[in-house]
Amino acid sequence: MKKMLTKMKLLAAAFALISVISGCNKNDDPSPVGPVVPGDAKVWSGTSIGDGSAEFEIKGKYVIKKGVYSLKGWVYITDGSELYIEPGTIIKGDKATKAALIVERGAKLFAEGTSTQPIVFTSAQAPGSRKPGDWGGLVILGKAKNNMGDMSIEGGLRSKHGGTNDNDNSGIIRYVRVEFAGYPFATDQEINGITLGSVGSGTTFDHVQVSYSNDDSYEWFGGSVNGKYLVAYHGWDDDFDTDNGFSGKMQFLLGVRNPKIADQSVSNGFESDNNASGSSAEPFTSAVFSNVTFIGPIGQDGNFVNTTAYIDGGGLNPNNGSRLGQYQAAMQIRRNSHLNVFNTVATGYPVGIMVENDKGSATQAAATAGNLTVQNVVFAGMSILGSDKNKTWKDALSTDGTAIDETKPSFSNGYFSRANGGNSNLTNIADLKLKQPSSVASTPNYGPSTGSPLVGKSNLFTPALLQNTFFDKVDYIGAFKSDADADNWMKGWTNFDPQNTIY
């Protein structure tokens, strides 16, 4: 009898353990111990990575042990080489040498932090004096497809990207922060916070925060890499920029703007092109984004005016050749892009959406044909709902991205408002009942409160593009389930005051 009771107790304990495990939040740290380092990897010697030159090469397999390091010059991880970085490592980009870390085709970077010990790439400047563009940034290149063939990556680097292997693996980027990157090496030739060129789906890319980039926070040039739990914070230009046939899947993203920082090219949440010329080269840019939250500039400052007199950098202008400008749209889809956006919320932009036929493209026809999708998207506090022409801020029709008929509403307005889209446009940001619809707190929470129109939804994942097992089938719009502390997947590894952090 005692043996039977003991067995019953053990069985009950086992069921309890299974219950606990199955009830764990999917956002729990999937990698609590950092990267698995091969036995033949050498330990990196010294506290400097690179010698300040334009072509310092890492060849072979190396592990950077936890510590504080200086990144100097352009450091290339070469084809066939692997670099492993331990959790909790701090790497400071040198300003004088415009430091950048470049993962070339065939190379791998294993920057695998944890939720309590993220890996941080940041400015080498002293606390209080850091600015966007203090160093170059992180560039990852692969052998997946793009629609331009063998491409040179922007920013003046030697490296090329592209190939035919959409399953290509460039390593693991997990629990990583990139701060104050994006040095402009020439006019309109900046390295972004993180640049991904033809990166394949074999690459792991999740739990990443880019803050105060001097260009786009993230930009994908082709490739098929997937990602989850990405944060773009107070970037200079666009939050998430997709080009050259990027076809990856993305879920749970946050973009937060600083009302005092915008780019001369005008800043957007999404900016999406098929390619720079607007051609119909294949593969089309056809990435699928779901559960994105955009916190735009309007509503964060009661005095906000979308002019260069107001948008002055807020004391963060690096005066390095980058040019301040104005804000534009939560979503700018143009130049034959076939972008797909689902289950997303955006607040406080001068324009909600732009579906634009610039450069002779047929972007609007793609939208009408269902090759471009914006579905179950909620806007709130937009100055105007739609616009068809870059830098006009007018809800008026343009079918060529040039001429405007102000007697008719924009195509973009009609497309967003179509009956079968499930989209809505709320007048007030407050109607969303977000915990914090601004970016002022050092530990922000952008989750929806009880009674928010973003929660308790159904049939959000019925579209065929969302049937892939990559997507978590949730019942809410935006990046967060609720404003409960347990649902804030940013806890522990993000930093919303990198300017004053002592590293």
Stockholm file with secondary structure:
# STOCKHOLM 1.0

chainA/1-503         MKKMLTKMKLLAAAFALISVISGCNKNDDPSPVGPVVPGDAKVWSGTSIGDGSAEFEIKGKYVIKKGVYSLKGWVYITDGSELYIEPGTIIKGDKATKAALIVERGAKLFAEGTSTQPIVFTSAQAPGSRKPGDWGGLVILGKAKNNMGDMSIEGGLRSKHGGTNDNDNSGIIRYVRVEFAGYPFATDQEINGITLGSVGSGTTFDHVQVSYSNDDSYEWFGGSVNGKYLVAYHGWDDDFDTDNGFSGKMQFLLGVRNPKIADQSVSNGFESDNNASGSSAEPFTSAVFSNVTFIGPIGQDGNFVNTTAYIDGGGLNPNNGSRLGQYQAAMQIRRNSHLNVFNTVATGYPVGIMVENDKGSATQAAATAGNLTVQNVVFAGMSILGSDKNKTWKDALSTDGTAIDETKPSFSNGYFSRANGGNSNLTNIADLKLKQPSSVASTPNYGPSTGSPLVGKSNLFTPALLQNTFFDKVDYIGAFKSDADADNWMKGWTNFDPQNTIY
#=GR chainA/1-503 SS CHHHHHHHHHHHHHHHHHHHHHTSCTTSCSCTTCCCCCTTCEECCSSEESCSSSCEEECSEEEECSSEEEECSEEEECTTCEEEECTTCEEEECTTTTCEEEECTTCEEEEECCSSSCEEEEECSCTTCCCTTSSCEEEEECSSCCSSSSEECSSSCSCEECCSCTTCCCEEEEEEEEESCCCEEETTEECCSEEEESCCTTSEEEEEEEESCSSCSEEEESCCCCEEEEEEESCSSCSEEEETTCCCEEEEEEEECCTTCCBTTCBCSEEECSCTTCCCCSSCCCCEEEEEEEECSBTTBTTCCSSTTTCSCTTCCCCSSCCBCCBCEEEEEETTCCCEEEEEEEECCSEEEEEECGGGCCHHHHHHHTSSEEEEEEEESCSEEEESSTTTCCCCBCSSSSCCBTTSCCHHHHHHTCTTSCCEEESCGGGGCBSCCSSCCSSCCCCBCTTCTTSSCCSTTCSGGGCSTTSCCCSCSSSCSCSSGGGCTTTTTCCSCTTSCCC
#=GC SS_cons         CHHHHHHHHHHHHHHHHHHHHHTSCTTSCSCTTCCCCCTTCEECCSSEESCSSSCEEECSEEEECSSEEEECSEEEECTTCEEEECTTCEEEECTTTTCEEEECTTCEEEEECCSSSCEEEEECSCTTCCCTTSSCEEEEECSSCCSSSSEECSSSCSCEECCSCTTCCCEEEEEEEEESCCCEEETTEECCSEEEESCCTTSEEEEEEEESCSSCSEEEESCCCCEEEEEEESCSSCSEEEETTCCCEEEEEEEECCTTCCBTTCBCSEEECSCTTCCCCSSCCCCEEEEEEEECSBTTBTTCCSSTTTCSCTTCCCCSSCCBCCBCEEEEEETTCCCEEEEEEEECCSEEEEEECGGGCCHHHHHHHTSSEEEEEEEESCSEEEESSTTTCCCCBCSSSSCCBTTSCCHHHHHHTCTTSCCEEESCGGGGCBSCCSSCCSSCCCCBCTTCTTSSCCSTTCSGGGCSTTSCCCSCSSSCSCSSGGGCTTTTTCCSCTTSCCC
//
